[in-house]
Amino acid sequence: MSTKMSKDYQEAVKILTSREKFYINLGLERITKILELLGNPQAELKVIHIAGTNGKGSVSAILNAILCEAGYKTGLYTSPHILKYTERIKINSTDISDEFFSKLISQINKLAKENEIYLTEFELLTACALKYFHENKVDVCILETGLGGRFDATNVIGKNLLSIITSISLDHTERLGQTPQEIAFEKAGIIKPFCPVVVSPKNLGFEVIKSQAQTKNAPIILPENTIEIEFKNGTNYAIIDGKYYKFNLMGLYQKMNLELAYEAIKNLEDFDISTDAIKMGLEKVSWPCRLQYIKKYNLLLDGAHNPDGARVLKESINYYFSNQKKIWIYGTLKNKDYKTVVNRLFDKDDEIYLYDFKHPNHATYDEISEIIGKKVYSIKTEEIKKLLARDELKIIAGSIYMLGEILENITELDNIY
């Protein structure tokens, strides 16, 4: 999938990916300083703040779709991107323009340098998003944390309409902790005093999240509605209290995500959201490369990069595609628990290809193949194109960086994003 990139956009990318910015350094001091110089745009925004190991992107997308259908000017900030940085910052589901993005990145970077504030890539993007949403006077903005919560740059906001904490599992353990409870503590850092938090009692970190909410006098909101996912006559449905709604996000795991999003919608004070807005939002919601099915090629795209993501992907494949032979194209980063991931994903009769993508931290063919325990193959872009013609279910799964590289280079998949 080719993407047009203006000269100004390319300059902005150079800034973001430069050695001085392209790293992780959690903390709120730098983002606080730069936002103060920008006039604290975040202070005037109405924010829904979302953290979690898996599911926060889906919850963000669901909320965004419903709020847009309800007629609200809605800002959405997510990460990572698939093809372009501009995907991360949207108003009413439309990406920020290359021109506006480049202008803001350049201005904020210059201001930071003049004041000796050494912003990371994510901090610069977060400041850009908050400034953009403020300048365009959005009615509500949905912020997805980048990593963790307590020291994530998005946590610079002082209050919110509500917090949402999605499922907790092991990921980024080198930074967030070795147990679900330790990770839940970091995620719960987005909870604000007296501001409600929506969380499922099934969450592995529920007791920790509950305790943190209580210390901040934050009301705890638990999902009340019975929601199921059903695939019927070729259509995916969400069943809410017995009523069927067409639901454009496949995956059994979307049950919990939808429960959280639906409860959040019900608890947004001073927002008028009709049943029709919910119905149309669920029918139109899109979250690319997360159990995204392209019927034309019998192809499934999914960014399952941690053990829990692999578990729910496999459950959904067994539900939607139970009788199909599977062809896998897989790639991952070295810092992921890919040994557990591949053990959960692959069956003995699956055909498995490993894709070496360009990210400097990608796991090599030799590193992955030695733990699979059966014959696997290396594959290049041109060979993937040939696989698209086969009848079997093709699954491209693993790193979002890998998915982006493949989509950028396979013209057959244009217009699916």
DRENLUMKOL-697759 format. One record per residue (C-alpha): x, y, z; residue in one letter. Coordinates in steps of 0.001 Angstrom, whole numbers, plus 500000, padded with zeros to 6 digits. Layout:
N
+--------+--------+--------+------+
!   east !  north !     up ! resn !
+--------+--------+--------+------+
!      X !      Y !      Z !    A !
...
+--------+--------+--------+------+
//
This chain:
417
+--------+--------+--------+------+
!   east !  north !     up ! resn !
+--------+--------+--------+------+
! 500000 ! 500000 ! 500000 !    M !
! 501743 ! 503135 ! 498840 !    S !
! 501431 ! 506321 ! 500875 !    T !
! 502050 ! 509842 ! 499609 !    K !
! 504244 ! 511857 ! 501925 !    M !
! 504850 ! 515564 ! 501503 !    S !
! 508323 ! 517030 ! 501950 !    K !
! 507198 ! 518803 ! 505137 !    D !
! 505806 ! 515545 ! 506534 !    Y !
! 509090 ! 513786 ! 505820 !    Q !
! 510918 ! 516514 ! 507731 !    E !
! 508573 ! 516000 ! 510687 !    A !
! 509291 ! 512265 ! 510591 !    V !
! 513023 ! 512990 ! 510648 !    K !
! 512526 ! 514992 ! 513829 !    I !
! 510435 ! 512265 ! 515477 !    L !
! 512746 ! 509405 ! 514561 !    T !
! 516025 ! 511189 ! 515253 !    S !
! 518344 ! 509550 ! 517767 !    R !
! 517682 ! 512306 ! 520287 !    E !
! 513928 ! 511565 ! 520344 !    K !
! 513324 ! 507966 ! 519271 !    F !
! 513502 ! 506287 ! 522663 !    Y !
! 511341 ! 505760 ! 525741 !    I !
! 511830 ! 507850 ! 528865 !    N !
! 508737 ! 507759 ! 531059 !    L !
! 507931 ! 510784 ! 533182 !    G !
! 505736 ! 513904 ! 533244 !    L !
! 508270 ! 516678 ! 533829 !    E !
! 509135 ! 517362 ! 530182 !    R !
! 505585 ! 517148 ! 528807 !    I !
! 504365 ! 519400 ! 531624 !    T !
! 506963 ! 522066 ! 530789 !    K !
! 506263 ! 522129 ! 527060 !    I !
! 502488 ! 522271 ! 527569 !    L !
! 502905 ! 525186 ! 529975 !    E !
! 504771 ! 527051 ! 527218 !    L !
! 501906 ! 526186 ! 524841 !    L !
! 499330 ! 527642 ! 527234 !    G !
! 498229 ! 524326 ! 528779 !    N !
! 495786 ! 523341 ! 526012 !    P !
! 494946 ! 520115 ! 527846 !    Q !
! 493351 ! 522061 ! 530712 !    A !
! 490346 ! 523030 ! 528585 !    E !
! 489747 ! 519628 ! 527007 !    L !
! 487062 ! 517149 ! 528045 !    K !
! 488960 ! 513865 ! 528144 !    V !
! 488194 ! 510163 ! 528218 !    I !
! 491473 ! 508519 ! 529221 !    H !
! 492137 ! 504847 ! 528451 !    I !
! 494885 ! 502506 ! 529677 !    A !
! 495353 ! 498743 ! 529577 !    G !
! 497531 ! 496004 ! 528128 !    T !
! 495165 ! 494850 ! 525374 !    N !
! 491915 ! 496347 ! 524120 !    G !
! 492478 ! 500040 ! 524710 !    K !
! 492643 ! 500757 ! 520973 !    G !
! 489391 ! 498902 ! 520322 !    S !
! 487630 ! 500692 ! 523188 !    V !
! 488918 ! 504020 ! 521857 !    S !
! 487668 ! 503220 ! 518360 !    A !
! 484222 ! 502170 ! 519608 !    I !
! 483804 ! 505328 ! 521687 !    L !
! 485021 ! 507502 ! 518833 !    N !
! 482574 ! 505951 ! 516345 !    A !
! 479581 ! 506352 ! 518672 !    I !
! 480408 ! 509917 ! 519708 !    L !
! 480904 ! 510942 ! 516073 !    C !
! 477536 ! 509411 ! 515160 !    E !
! 475967 ! 511316 ! 518058 !    A !
! 477118 ! 514558 ! 516428 !    G !
! 480024 ! 515466 ! 518687 !    Y !
! 483311 ! 516834 ! 517375 !    K !
! 485592 ! 514094 ! 518632 !    T !
! 489376 ! 514017 ! 518937 !    G !
! 491123 ! 510651 ! 518989 !    L !
! 494763 ! 510010 ! 519966 !    Y !
! 496079 ! 506454 ! 519621 !    T !
! 499309 ! 504574 ! 518993 !    S !
! 501132 ! 503043 ! 517279 !    P !
! 500392 ! 503886 ! 513658 !    H !
! 500320 ! 501413 ! 510779 !    I !
! 501570 ! 503525 ! 507865 !    L !
! 501826 ! 507183 ! 508887 !    K !
! 502156 ! 509148 ! 512115 !    Y !
! 499131 ! 511206 ! 511102 !    T !
! 496902 ! 508167 ! 511773 !    E !
! 497471 ! 508699 ! 515491 !    R !
! 495695 ! 512062 ! 515641 !    I !
! 492146 ! 512320 ! 514294 !    K !
! 489146 ! 514601 ! 514501 !    I !
! 485848 ! 512965 ! 513579 !    N !
! 487780 ! 509931 ! 512300 !    S !
! 489816 ! 512034 ! 509837 !    T !
! 493602 ! 512044 ! 510172 !    D !
! 495365 ! 515308 ! 510875 !    I !
! 496653 ! 516701 ! 507567 !    S !
! 500325 ! 516392 ! 506663 !    D !
! 500506 ! 520189 ! 506550 !    E !
! 499018 ! 520764 ! 510011 !    F !
! 500963 ! 517871 ! 511528 !    F !
! 504287 ! 519067 ! 510125 !    S !
! 503627 ! 522632 ! 511219 !    K !
! 502820 ! 521643 ! 514814 !    L !
! 505721 ! 519205 ! 515132 !    I !
! 508151 ! 521843 ! 513860 !    S !
! 506773 ! 524585 ! 516126 !    Q !
! 506734 ! 522456 ! 519264 !    I !
! 510187 ! 521030 ! 518565 !    N !
! 511610 ! 524532 ! 518078 !    K !
! 509981 ! 525749 ! 521297 !    L !
! 511382 ! 522773 ! 523206 !    A !
! 514906 ! 523354 ! 521898 !    K !
! 514792 ! 527050 ! 522771 !    E !
! 513881 ! 526109 ! 526329 !    N !
! 516211 ! 523095 ! 526607 !    E !
! 513352 ! 520611 ! 527014 !    I !
! 514444 ! 517256 ! 525609 !    Y !
! 511209 ! 515700 ! 524417 !    L !
! 510906 ! 512077 ! 523328 !    T !
! 509040 ! 511086 ! 520178 !    E !
! 505870 ! 510209 ! 522120 !    F !
! 505972 ! 513397 ! 524199 !    E !
! 506257 ! 515508 ! 521056 !    L !
! 503343 ! 513637 ! 519469 !    L !
! 501235 ! 513999 ! 522622 !    T !
! 501842 ! 517749 ! 522794 !    A !
! 500966 ! 517976 ! 519092 !    C !
! 497685 ! 516099 ! 519611 !    A !
! 496598 ! 518144 ! 522614 !    L !
! 497414 ! 521424 ! 520861 !    K !
! 495563 ! 520288 ! 517726 !    Y !
! 492447 ! 519253 ! 519638 !    F !
! 492415 ! 522535 ! 521566 !    H !
! 492892 ! 524699 ! 518485 !    E !
! 490032 ! 522892 ! 516738 !    N !
! 487735 ! 523133 ! 519762 !    K !
! 486734 ! 519478 ! 519955 !    V !
! 483765 ! 518615 ! 522153 !    D !
! 485506 ! 515589 ! 523632 !    V !
! 488816 ! 513836 ! 523139 !    C !
! 489761 ! 510213 ! 523663 !    I !
! 493351 ! 509667 ! 524795 !    L !
! 494945 ! 506233 ! 524678 !    E !
! 498058 ! 505833 ! 526801 !    T !
! 501246 ! 504879 ! 525031 !    G !
! 502963 ! 502824 ! 527732 !    L !
! 501733 ! 502161 ! 531248 !    G !
! 499753 ! 505046 ! 532656 !    G !
! 501194 ! 506615 ! 535770 !    R !
! 504208 ! 508158 ! 533988 !    F !
! 502810 ! 508105 ! 530449 !    D !
! 502866 ! 511490 ! 528698 !    A !
! 499071 ! 511455 ! 528253 !    T !
! 498729 ! 511476 ! 532038 !    N !
! 499593 ! 515163 ! 532077 !    V !
! 495854 ! 515898 ! 532197 !    I !
! 494681 ! 516944 ! 535660 !    G !
! 491126 ! 515641 ! 535434 !    K !
! 488940 ! 513721 ! 533025 !    N !
! 485344 ! 512859 ! 532276 !    L !
! 486257 ! 509300 ! 533175 !    L !
! 489059 ! 506766 ! 533010 !    S !
! 488765 ! 503320 ! 531438 !    I !
! 491128 ! 500459 ! 532216 !    I !
! 491000 ! 497528 ! 529815 !    T !
! 492400 ! 494026 ! 530307 !    S !
! 495694 ! 493618 ! 532151 !    I !
! 498268 ! 491007 ! 531159 !    S !
! 502037 ! 490658 ! 530914 !    L !
! 503691 ! 493015 ! 528434 !    D !
! 506497 ! 495570 ! 528738 !    H !
! 507460 ! 493796 ! 531956 !    T !
! 510923 ! 495371 ! 531877 !    E !
! 509283 ! 498764 ! 532518 !    R !
! 505921 ! 498082 ! 534154 !    L !
! 506494 ! 495108 ! 536453 !    G !
! 506651 ! 491326 ! 536474 !    Q !
! 503100 ! 490545 ! 537635 !    T !
! 499593 ! 491597 ! 536558 !    P !
! 499229 ! 493371 ! 539889 !    Q !
! 502366 ! 495470 ! 539401 !    E !
! 501300 ! 496343 ! 535866 !    I !
! 497768 ! 497192 ! 537056 !    A !
! 499262 ! 499651 ! 539554 !    F !
! 500986 ! 501510 ! 536720 !    E !
! 497862 ! 501511 ! 534544 !    K !
! 495735 ! 502704 ! 537469 !    A !
! 497898 ! 505804 ! 537602 !    G !
! 495519 ! 507449 ! 535114 !    I !
! 492733 ! 507473 ! 537720 !    I !
! 492026 ! 511049 ! 538820 !    K !
! 490603 ! 512247 ! 542155 !    P !
! 486788 ! 512194 ! 542161 !    F !
! 486699 ! 511202 ! 538450 !    C !
! 484922 ! 507900 ! 537641 !    P !
! 486825 ! 504844 ! 536420 !    V !
! 485223 ! 502116 ! 534301 !    V !
! 486731 ! 498658 ! 534811 !    V !
! 485626 ! 495047 ! 534595 !    S !
! 485661 ! 492916 ! 537762 !    P !
! 487121 ! 490172 ! 535522 !    K !
! 490270 ! 492246 ! 535057 !    N !
! 493339 ! 490444 ! 536452 !    L !
! 494354 ! 493646 ! 538204 !    G !
! 490900 ! 494548 ! 539485 !    F !
! 491708 ! 494573 ! 543208 !    E !
! 494717 ! 496838 ! 542654 !    V !
! 492693 ! 499169 ! 540415 !    I !
! 489854 ! 499212 ! 542956 !    K !
! 492274 ! 500086 ! 545756 !    S !
! 493833 ! 502933 ! 543762 !    Q !
! 490402 ! 504307 ! 542879 !    A !
! 489366 ! 504269 ! 546518 !    Q !
! 492471 ! 506189 ! 547602 !    T !
! 491506 ! 508926 ! 545125 !    K !
! 487787 ! 508914 ! 545940 !    N !
! 487143 ! 507965 ! 542325 !    A !
! 483794 ! 506212 ! 541754 !    P !
! 484214 ! 502697 ! 540326 !    I !
! 481824 ! 501842 ! 537507 !    I !
! 481336 ! 498182 ! 536610 !    L !
! 479711 ! 497048 ! 533347 !    P !
! 476046 ! 496237 ! 534018 !    E !
! 474743 ! 495102 ! 530633 !    N !
! 474908 ! 491571 ! 529294 !    T !
! 476811 ! 491633 ! 525997 !    I !
! 477645 ! 488719 ! 523706 !    E !
! 479336 ! 488403 ! 520317 !    I !
! 477753 ! 486183 ! 517657 !    E !
! 478695 ! 485434 ! 514058 !    F !
! 475507 ! 484609 ! 512197 !    K !
! 474896 ! 484136 ! 508458 !    N !
! 478188 ! 485817 ! 507599 !    G !
! 477568 ! 488870 ! 509802 !    T !
! 479172 ! 489769 ! 513118 !    N !
! 476754 ! 490937 ! 515822 !    Y !
! 476945 ! 492411 ! 519288 !    A !
! 473988 ! 491289 ! 521390 !    I !
! 473205 ! 493873 ! 524059 !    I !
! 470466 ! 492867 ! 526485 !    D !
! 469003 ! 490564 ! 523847 !    G !
! 469043 ! 493112 ! 520999 !    K !
! 471165 ! 492433 ! 517916 !    Y !
! 473474 ! 495162 ! 516589 !    Y !
! 475719 ! 494737 ! 513557 !    K !
! 479251 ! 495062 ! 514912 !    F !
! 482154 ! 495778 ! 512584 !    N !
! 484873 ! 494540 ! 514962 !    L !
! 485380 ! 490788 ! 514834 !    M !
! 486755 ! 488878 ! 517795 !    G !
! 485261 ! 487189 ! 520840 !    L !
! 487544 ! 489335 ! 522981 !    Y !
! 485586 ! 492399 ! 521850 !    Q !
! 482885 ! 491369 ! 524338 !    K !
! 484804 ! 492865 ! 527273 !    M !
! 485934 ! 495883 ! 525244 !    N !
! 482369 ! 496631 ! 524200 !    L !
! 481114 ! 496186 ! 527760 !    E !
! 483578 ! 498858 ! 528911 !    L !
! 482807 ! 501228 ! 526035 !    A !
! 479050 ! 500836 ! 526391 !    Y !
! 479208 ! 501497 ! 530130 !    E !
! 481352 ! 504563 ! 529507 !    A !
! 478831 ! 505921 ! 527005 !    I !
! 476013 ! 505470 ! 529544 !    K !
! 477995 ! 507377 ! 532176 !    N !
! 479035 ! 510407 ! 530142 !    L !
! 477191 ! 513230 ! 531867 !    E !
! 475823 ! 516069 ! 529732 !    D !
! 476163 ! 514060 ! 526508 !    F !
! 473076 ! 513156 ! 524495 !    D !
! 473741 ! 509800 ! 522855 !    I !
! 470807 ! 508042 ! 521232 !    S !
! 470290 ! 504353 ! 520573 !    T !
! 470567 ! 505135 ! 516857 !    D !
! 474011 ! 506697 ! 517408 !    A !
! 475130 ! 503563 ! 519232 !    I !
! 473678 ! 501348 ! 516497 !    K !
! 475402 ! 503251 ! 513676 !    M !
! 478638 ! 503596 ! 515623 !    G !
! 478914 ! 499835 ! 516157 !    L !
! 478124 ! 499194 ! 512500 !    E !
! 480771 ! 501656 ! 511226 !    K !
! 483577 ! 501306 ! 513790 !    V !
! 486924 ! 500372 ! 512309 !    S !
! 490229 ! 499413 ! 513944 !    W !
! 492638 ! 498277 ! 511212 !    P !
! 494965 ! 495305 ! 511649 !    C !
! 493136 ! 494036 ! 514714 !    R !
! 491394 ! 490856 ! 513583 !    L !
! 490680 ! 492631 ! 510303 !    Q !
! 489290 ! 490235 ! 507702 !    Y !
! 489634 ! 490867 ! 503964 !    I !
! 487134 ! 488505 ! 502368 !    K !
! 488480 ! 488934 ! 498821 !    K !
! 491734 ! 487202 ! 499789 !    Y !
! 490474 ! 485142 ! 502747 !    N !
! 493057 ! 487112 ! 504708 !    L !
! 493206 ! 488035 ! 508371 !    L !
! 495415 ! 490822 ! 509783 !    L !
! 496146 ! 491075 ! 513487 !    D !
! 498747 ! 492773 ! 515667 !    G !
! 498931 ! 490007 ! 518283 !    A !
! 502343 ! 490671 ! 519830 !    H !
! 502028 ! 489419 ! 523412 !    N !
! 500820 ! 486132 ! 524958 !    P !
! 497345 ! 487352 ! 525864 !    D !
! 496878 ! 488860 ! 522410 !    G !
! 497886 ! 485493 ! 520933 !    A !
! 495420 ! 483658 ! 523164 !    R !
! 492426 ! 485753 ! 522156 !    V !
! 493438 ! 485722 ! 518484 !    L !
! 493542 ! 481919 ! 518499 !    K !
! 490168 ! 481714 ! 520268 !    E !
! 488610 ! 483981 ! 517643 !    S !
! 490155 ! 482064 ! 514734 !    I !
! 488753 ! 478830 ! 516140 !    N !
! 485328 ! 480470 ! 516383 !    Y !
! 485134 ! 482244 ! 513009 !    Y !
! 487292 ! 479947 ! 510861 !    F !
! 487165 ! 476578 ! 512608 !    S !
! 487264 ! 474337 ! 509530 !    N !
! 489907 ! 476117 ! 507475 !    Q !
! 493527 ! 475175 ! 506915 !    K !
! 495752 ! 478031 ! 508073 !    K !
! 498752 ! 479719 ! 506507 !    I !
! 500630 ! 482011 ! 508912 !    W !
! 502940 ! 484918 ! 508136 !    I !
! 504534 ! 485991 ! 511383 !    Y !
! 507135 ! 488465 ! 512608 !    G !
! 507890 ! 490045 ! 515949 !    T !
! 510264 ! 492188 ! 517977 !    L !
! 512990 ! 490618 ! 520082 !    K !
! 511750 ! 492130 ! 523332 !    N !
! 508399 ! 490307 ! 523114 !    K !
! 507670 ! 486921 ! 524677 !    D !
! 507432 ! 485323 ! 521244 !    Y !
! 508170 ! 481833 ! 522553 !    K !
! 504843 ! 481824 ! 524382 !    T !
! 503112 ! 483604 ! 521493 !    V !
! 504073 ! 481049 ! 518816 !    V !
! 503211 ! 478144 ! 521105 !    N !
! 499713 ! 479566 ! 521463 !    R !
! 499194 ! 480462 ! 517817 !    L !
! 500453 ! 477571 ! 515705 !    F !
! 499010 ! 474075 ! 515293 !    D !
! 501041 ! 471155 ! 513989 !    K !
! 499380 ! 471123 ! 510557 !    D !
! 499682 ! 474883 ! 509977 !    D !
! 501877 ! 476246 ! 507197 !    E !
! 504187 ! 478848 ! 508747 !    I !
! 506218 ! 481626 ! 507135 !    Y !
! 508467 ! 484067 ! 508979 !    L !
! 508897 ! 487604 ! 507682 !    Y !
! 512086 ! 489562 ! 508398 !    D !
! 510947 ! 493178 ! 508518 !    F !
! 513209 ! 496222 ! 508687 !    K !
! 512808 ! 497267 ! 512317 !    H !
! 516263 ! 497180 ! 513991 !    P !
! 514874 ! 495172 ! 516901 !    N !
! 513072 ! 492501 ! 514873 !    H !
! 513530 ! 488854 ! 515828 !    A !
! 515334 ! 486936 ! 513073 !    T !
! 514222 ! 483826 ! 511230 !    Y !
! 516772 ! 481725 ! 513145 !    D !
! 515667 ! 483078 ! 516530 !    E !
! 511995 ! 482291 ! 515945 !    I !
! 512262 ! 479094 ! 513915 !    S !
! 514349 ! 477267 ! 516511 !    E !
! 511534 ! 477411 ! 519065 !    I !
! 508704 ! 476332 ! 516726 !    I !
! 509822 ! 472733 ! 516437 !    G !
! 508714 ! 472072 ! 512844 !    K !
! 509558 ! 473092 ! 509298 !    K !
! 508986 ! 476804 ! 508720 !    V !
! 509795 ! 479033 ! 505762 !    Y !
! 511204 ! 482483 ! 505217 !    S !
! 509103 ! 484772 ! 503026 !    I !
! 509525 ! 488033 ! 501120 !    K !
! 506940 ! 490555 ! 499953 !    T !
! 506668 ! 489166 ! 496419 !    E !
! 505986 ! 485691 ! 497786 !    E !
! 503224 ! 487038 ! 500027 !    I !
! 501517 ! 488379 ! 496913 !    K !
! 501494 ! 484853 ! 495477 !    K !
! 499997 ! 483439 ! 498679 !    L !
! 497008 ! 485773 ! 498353 !    L !
! 495749 ! 483668 ! 495450 !    A !
! 495516 ! 480509 ! 497542 !    R !
! 492196 ! 479375 ! 499044 !    D !
! 493402 ! 478665 ! 502572 !    E !
! 492969 ! 481176 ! 505381 !    L !
! 495996 ! 483458 ! 505407 !    K !
! 496876 ! 485131 ! 508707 !    I !
! 499442 ! 487916 ! 508908 !    I !
! 500066 ! 488420 ! 512613 !    A !
! 502596 ! 489824 ! 515048 !    G !
! 504287 ! 493202 ! 515165 !    S !
! 502384 ! 496279 ! 513994 !    I !
! 505679 ! 497424 ! 512444 !    Y !
! 505683 ! 494291 ! 510298 !    M !
! 502044 ! 494737 ! 509261 !    L !
! 502731 ! 498316 ! 508229 !    G !
! 505715 ! 497300 ! 506110 !    E !
! 503751 ! 494569 ! 504343 !    I !
! 500746 ! 496791 ! 503674 !    L !
! 502954 ! 499552 ! 502317 !    E !
! 504529 ! 497204 ! 499779 !    N !
! 501591 ! 495115 ! 498565 !    I !
! 499453 ! 497118 ! 496153 !    T !
! 496833 ! 494342 ! 496116 !    E !
! 495896 ! 495466 ! 499618 !    L !
! 495344 ! 499124 ! 498712 !    D !
! 492233 ! 500732 ! 500177 !    N !
! 491750 ! 498217 ! 503005 !    I !
! 493100 ! 500639 ! 505582 !    Y !
+--------+--------+--------+------+
//
